[in-house]
Amino acid sequence: MAKVLLCDDELMNRKVASKILKKEGFEVIEAQNGQEALDIMQTEAVDLVLLDLMMPVMDGYTALKIIKEDENISHIPVIIISALSDREAITKGLKIGANEYITKPFDITEFLLRVKNAVRMGELQNKKNEKEIIHILAKTAEYRDNETSMHTIRVGEISAYLAKKIGWNQEEIELMRLAAPMHDMGKVGIPDNILLKPGKLNDDEFEIMKTHAQIGYEILSQKSTPLLVLAAEIALTHHEKYNGTGYPKKLQGDAIPLSGAIVAVVDVFDALLSKRPYKEPFSIEKTLEIIKEGSGVHFHPEIVHLFLENIEDILHIRESLLDD
């Protein structure tokens, strides 16, 4: 449910607009002037601001300028509402940064269309920004590790393919494609002498390395968007093992989320086939043997079955995304 901040100094105007919006399923928060609206925006996450221009204490122009100059809230779409019908007033508001305008008295159908369009555009922009942030975070993790950027892309694409095969819907598949590359985000918190060690880690070093799953979860769970929720879940659970001997929670069997179970198989598969400073790539035969042997022990048996059943497609995806 989208949350709309309705700012107008006239009570009757607020009542009318609020009733229309609530009937359409919107949650409405009311403010009487620009300052009150700004105060609310510091504590409430809103999806749209409906802002009257002529108000006491702080007018709509001033409030709009402050909103658009504040990087924490500047992304929120704003529709200016005013009884002023002259183009000069509307143009002034649009130049400051308003996304849309409505003049009073308004037509209900037009009012709702403009509100819904503004909310939708805000959602699309948020998704675009979120994807860019995910990409930046993934790149940050790659620069600290011996993994290549193509490894994370391959993990995302193959994981999305398997998600489709198990029956996830298109939106869930796309989320998996974007979230799976973040599986090792927590490695940014691991010291270089451990993360980049060319040989085998000793017991103490391995205990530190294992903390990357929890670190990744804590980094990615700062916000509860669907993409980051899934990315955090994968980061936390992709090292769990089906028999309960994994980390960090020692989850067992179906207690391991399917997202983590899928990425567990795909990550190991691609890592075994890849050359690293400390190892040569395994053959495809040896790699598949390890995956088979891990079924029901390391890996979820149903995921392994699905993986092996579609190995030709998976190899084709991998080969199309090999490192230069």
N, C-alpha and C positions, 0 to 999 in steps of 0.2 A: 504494500500500500504506500503510495507516494505521499509525502508530507509537504503541505503547502503552508508557507508563512504569509498571512494576509494582513497587510499594513494599510490602515485607513483611519483617519481621525473621526469619521462619522459612524456612529454605532449602527444606524439603519443600513448603511452600505455594507458594513461587515456582516450583519445578520443575513442579508439577502445573498451575498456571494458565498458565505459560509454554508448556508442551507443548500445551495446548488451544488457546491463541491462535495459536501458530505453525502448527498444523494447519489453521486457518481462514484463513491467509494474512497474519496480522498480524506486524509487526516488533515485537520486545519488547526493552525495556531494563530491567534490574533494578536496584533500590536496596534497601538493608537498613534504612534509617531515613529519617525526614523530612528531615533535613539533607542526606543524600546525594541524595535526590530533588530537592531545591531546587537543589543544585549542578549536577546534570545538566540541569535545566531552563534554566539560564543559558547552556548551550552547545548543547543539543539541542532542535530543534523537534519537540515531541510533539503527538499528536492527542487523547490521552486519558491520564488518570492514574488508576490503580487503587491506592487508598491504604488500607493497614491503619490501624486506629485506635490499637491498643496496641503501641507500639514503644519501644525504648530510645533514648537520645541526644536524639531529638525525636519526640514522638508525632504521630499523624495529625491531631489537632485543631489543633495548633500549625502544622504544615506547611500544612494547608488554609487557615488564617487568613492566613498569609503569601502563599500563592498568590493568594487572592482580593483581597488588598490591593495586589498588584503589577500595575499596569496593563499591563505587558508580557506577563504570562502569565495574567491573571485570566479571559481568554476561554476557556481550555482547560477542557473538561469534566472533572469529577472524580467518580469513583464510590468511595464509602467501602466498605471490606470489613473485617468483623470477626466474631470468634466471639461477640461480644456480641449477644444476641438481644433485649435489653430495649429498649423504645421510647424510653426517655430518652436512651440513647447515640446512637441513630440520629437522633432529633429534634435533638440538639445538633449533630451533623455537618451535617444539612440546613440548620439555621439559620445556620451559619457560611458555607454556600454550596455544599455538595456538590450535584451534579445528580441523583445516584442512590445507592442503597445495595444491598449484597449481604451476606447473612449466611453464615458458614461453619458446617458444610460446605455447599457450594452445589450446586445442580442444574446440570449442564453446559448443558442447553438454555436454562434461564433465564439463566444466566451469560452465554452468548453473545448472547442476545437483548438483554439490557441493555447489553452492551458495544457491539454494533452500532448500537443506537438512540442511544446517547450520542455515538458517533462521527459518525453521520449528523446529529444535531442540531447538533453542533459545526461540521460542514461547512456546513450551511444558515446558521448564524449568521455564519460567516466570509464567505459569499457576500453576505449582507445588508450586513454592515459594509463589504465591498469596494465594493459598489454605491454606498453612501452616500459613501465616500471619493472615488470617481470623480466623483460628482455635485458634491461640494465643490470638487474640483480643477478641474472644467470651469467652475464658476461663477467661481473665482478667475481663470482665464484670460480669461473673458468681460469681467470688470470692468476688465481692463487693456487691452482692445482695443476697436475700433469695431464688432466683430461683435456681433450680438444673441444672446441665449440660444436663440431659436427657430432661428437658423441652425445651431447645433450639433445641436439636436434633429432638424432636417430632414436634416442630413448623416447622422446615425445611422439614421434611419428609412429613407431612400432607399438607403443602403448595405446595410442589412439586407435590404431588398427584392431588391436585385441579388444579394446573397449567396445568397438562396433560389433565384433564377433560375439561378444557375450550379451549383446542386446541393449546396450546403452543408447539413449536417444541422441539426436544430432547435437543438441546443446551440451550434453554431458561429454560427448566425444571431443568436441572442440575444447572444452575445459581441460580434459585430460591431455590433449595435445600441447596446451599452454602450460599446464601445471607440472607435468612429469619432468621437464628439463630442470626444474628447481629442486630435484630430489636431494642433491648434495649441497644445497645452499649453506648449510651449517659449517661447511669446511672453512668458511671465512674466519671462523673462530678458533681454528686449530693452528698451533705454532708451526712456523715454516720447517723447523728442524724435524718435526714429526710428519707433517703433510708431504714434504718433498724428499723425505729420506729414500734413497735409492734401494736399500735392502729391506729385509723383513723387520717389522716392528717388534720390539720386546714387549713383554706383558704390560709393563707400566705405560709404555707409549701407546699400545693398543687400547688400553682403558681410556686414555685421553682422546684417541681417535674416535672411539665409539660415541663420545659426547656430541659429535657433529649432528646426529639425528635429533637430539633434543634442542640443540642450538638452532638448527634450521626451523624446527617447529616454532620456537619462540620468536624468531625473526618474522616468519610468515603469518603468524596468527595475531598480529597486531590489529588487523581489521578483518571484519567478518563478511567480506564479499564472497560469492560462490567460488571464484577462481582462487583466492588466497586460502579459503577454508580447505579446498581440495589439495592445493600445493603444500599446506602445512601438514595435512594428514599423510601425504606421500612421504614428505621429509621425515616424519616421525616413525613411519612403519615399514619403509622399504628394506630395512635390515632385520625385520622380524622373520623367524623361521617357523614353518608349519608345525614342527614338533615342539615348539616352545623354547628353543635354546638360543633364539636370536636376541637382539637388543633394540631399543633400551627397556622395553616393558615385559619382555619374555612372553609376548602374546602367542597363543596357540590356535591352530586350526582356523575355524571360521571367525574367531575373534579378531583376526587380522583383516582390515578393510580390503576389499577387492582392488582398490586403487594401489595400495602398497604391495599387494601380492602380485599384481601385474608388473609393476615397475621393478620388483625384486628379480623376476625372471629376465626381463628385458635388459636391465642394467648389467647383470652378470653375463648374459649372452654377448652383449656388445663389447664389454670389457675383455672377455676371453679372446675374442676375435681381433682385438686391437693391439697394436704394438705400443709398448710403454718403455720408458728409460730403464726399467728394471726387468723387462721380460719381452720375449718375442711373441707374436700372435699365435694362438692355438689354431690348429686345423679345424675346419668345420665339423669333421667327424668326431674329434676329441671334445669339442665344445658341446655338441649335441649329446654325447655320451654323459658328460657332466650334468647337463640339464636333466636327462632321463633319470640318472642316479639320484638326483636331488628331489625327485617327485615324492611328495608325502613326507619328506624329511626337511629339506630346506624350503622347497617350493610347494605351493598349493597344487595338488594333483590335477584338478580340473583346468587350471591355467596352463600347466605343462602339456596336458592333452591337447588343448586348443592351440597352443603354440606349435607343437610338433605337427599337428594336423594341417597347419597353414604355413609350414616352414618355407615352401617355395615362394609364397607371396612376401613373407618376412625377409627372406634373403634378397629379393628383388628391391624391396624398400631400402634395405641397408646399402646395397650396392649403388643405388641411385644417390646416396648421401655420403659417400666415402670422402675422407679428407683429401685435399688437393696434394 
